[in-house]
């Protein structure tokens, strides 16, 4: 099997660009980045609220 050469990666890149287009890839990466940020904020908010019971009173 071996490792992939530069030509293999060039062909894969060309196929990806043909399928998704040049404008779609940055948009997709931006969506993924915003999803990760929202996930991290949700985790952080969950840690902040962990000291409270479901009715909002401090434990």
Backbone as CSV, one residue per row, in Angstrom:
resi,resn,N_x,N_y,N_z,CA_x,CA_y,CA_z,C_x,C_y,C_z
1,UNK,0.820,-1.181,0.000,0.000,0.000,0.000,0.873,1.257,0.000
2,UNK,1.672,1.444,1.043,2.582,2.582,1.075,1.892,3.892,1.390
3,UNK,2.687,4.935,1.395,2.141,6.263,1.689,1.714,6.948,0.394
4,UNK,0.916,7.975,0.538,0.435,8.716,-0.613,1.485,9.715,-1.069
5,UNK,1.633,9.839,-2.377,2.578,10.813,-2.924,1.870,12.151,-3.105
6,UNK,2.593,13.151,-3.510,2.035,14.478,-3.723,0.978,14.443,-4.828
7,UNK,1.145,13.555,-5.791,0.177,13.461,-6.888,-1.163,12.922,-6.409
8,UNK,-1.147,11.999,-5.473,-2.389,11.496,-4.911,-3.153,12.616,-4.217
9,UNK,-2.439,13.410,-3.406,-3.083,14.513,-2.688,-3.575,15.583,-3.649
10,UNK,-2.853,15.827,-4.725,-3.285,16.818,-5.714,-4.583,16.374,-6.389
11,UNK,-4.698,15.099,-6.696,-5.915,14.580,-7.313,-7.086,14.653,-6.335
12,UNK,-6.847,14.303,-5.081,-7.899,14.384,-4.070,-8.365,15.827,-3.903
13,UNK,-7.435,16.769,-3.864,-7.778,18.182,-3.744,-8.585,18.654,-4.945
14,UNK,-8.201,18.233,-6.134,-8.935,18.616,-7.346,-10.360,18.080,-7.327
15,UNK,-10.538,16.842,-6.881,-11.876,16.258,-6.809,-12.730,16.990,-5.777
16,UNK,-12.150,17.311,-4.634,-12.893,18.038,-3.599,-13.307,19.410,-4.108
17,UNK,-12.401,20.107,-4.794,-12.740,21.419,-5.334,-13.822,21.322,-6.402
18,UNK,-13.786,20.279,-7.206,-14.826,20.101,-8.214,-16.193,19.811,-7.589
19,UNK,-16.200,19.018,-6.531,-17.459,18.659,-5.897,-18.075,19.817,-5.118
20,UNK,-17.267,20.520,-4.360,-17.785,21.531,-3.454,-17.654,22.951,-3.979
21,UNK,-16.785,23.186,-4.929,-16.581,24.541,-5.432,-15.684,25.342,-4.507
22,UNK,-15.123,26.420,-5.043,-14.176,27.207,-4.258,-14.867,28.010,-3.166
23,UNK,-16.097,28.463,-3.379,-16.778,29.279,-2.389,-17.419,28.487,-1.274
24,UNK,-17.686,27.220,-1.523,-18.399,26.398,-0.547,-17.496,25.942,0.594
25,UNK,-16.219,25.706,0.326,-15.317,25.178,1.346,-15.097,26.173,2.490
26,UNK,-14.797,27.476,2.214,-14.661,28.415,3.339,-15.953,28.560,4.148
27,UNK,-17.089,28.514,3.472,-18.366,28.598,4.172,-18.550,27.385,5.082
28,UNK,-18.187,26.223,4.593,-18.292,24.999,5.378,-17.371,25.053,6.593
29,UNK,-16.145,25.524,6.406,-15.199,25.637,7.514,-15.685,26.653,8.550
30,UNK,-16.295,27.744,8.082,-16.844,28.736,9.004,-17.984,28.167,9.826
31,UNK,-18.825,27.367,9.192,-19.928,26.724,9.906,-19.405,25.752,10.958
32,UNK,-18.376,25.014,10.618,-17.787,24.073,11.577,-17.170,24.829,12.749
33,UNK,-16.471,25.923,12.465,-15.846,26.717,13.526,-16.890,27.318,14.458
34,UNK,-17.985,27.841,13.901,-19.021,28.417,14.760,-19.706,27.329,15.582
35,UNK,-19.842,26.143,15.028,-20.405,25.035,15.790,-19.530,24.647,16.961
36,UNK,-18.221,24.635,16.744,-17.287,24.309,17.824,-17.337,25.377,18.908
37,UNK,-17.401,26.659,18.505,-17.483,27.750,19.483,-18.760,27.647,20.301
38,UNK,-19.886,27.365,19.632,-21.148,27.222,20.355,-21.107,26.035,21.313
39,UNK,-20.460,24.959,20.908,-20.325,23.794,21.775,-19.499,24.134,23.008
40,UNK,-18.382,24.838,22.814,-17.540,25.224,23.950,-18.284,26.162,24.889
41,UNK,-19.043,27.120,24.327,-19.817,28.028,25.169,-20.892,27.269,25.946
42,UNK,-21.502,26.277,25.317,-22.492,25.461,26.005,-21.892,24.664,27.143
43,UNK,-20.699,24.135,26.912,-20.006,23.399,27.971,-19.670,24.339,29.121
44,UNK,-19.173,25.537,28.793,-18.803,26.504,29.825,-20.040,26.946,30.615
45,UNK,-21.148,27.201,29.925,-22.384,27.593,30.593,-22.908,26.458,31.465
46,UNK,-22.740,25.242,31.028,-23.167,24.092,31.818,-22.363,23.959,33.094
47,UNK,-21.072,24.266,33.049,-20.235,24.221,34.239,-20.615,25.331,35.209
48,UNK,-20.967,26.508,34.705,-21.358,27.614,35.565,-22.665,27.321,36.278
49,UNK,-23.582,26.654,35.611,-24.894,26.382,36.173,-24.924,25.093,36.993
50,UNK,-23.823,24.375,37.080,-23.832,23.085,37.775,-23.999,23.241,39.275
51,UNK,-23.749,24.416,39.838,-23.927,24.641,41.265,-25.341,25.018,41.632
52,UNK,-26.278,24.959,40.716,-27.660,25.334,40.972,-28.568,24.128,40.765
53,UNK,-29.679,24.107,41.527,-30.657,23.060,41.290,-31.562,23.465,40.124
54,UNK,-32.421,22.596,39.619,-33.225,22.919,38.431,-34.170,24.106,38.624
55,UNK,-34.464,24.480,39.877,-35.384,25.596,40.112,-34.651,26.920,40.252
56,UNK,-33.325,26.930,40.138,-32.560,28.164,40.135,-32.010,28.575,41.480
57,UNK,-32.315,27.857,42.553,-31.788,28.203,43.863,-30.392,27.605,44.020
58,UNK,-29.510,28.335,44.700,-28.150,27.827,44.919,-28.178,26.648,45.868
59,UNK,-27.256,25.721,45.636,-27.188,24.524,46.471,-26.207,24.763,47.582
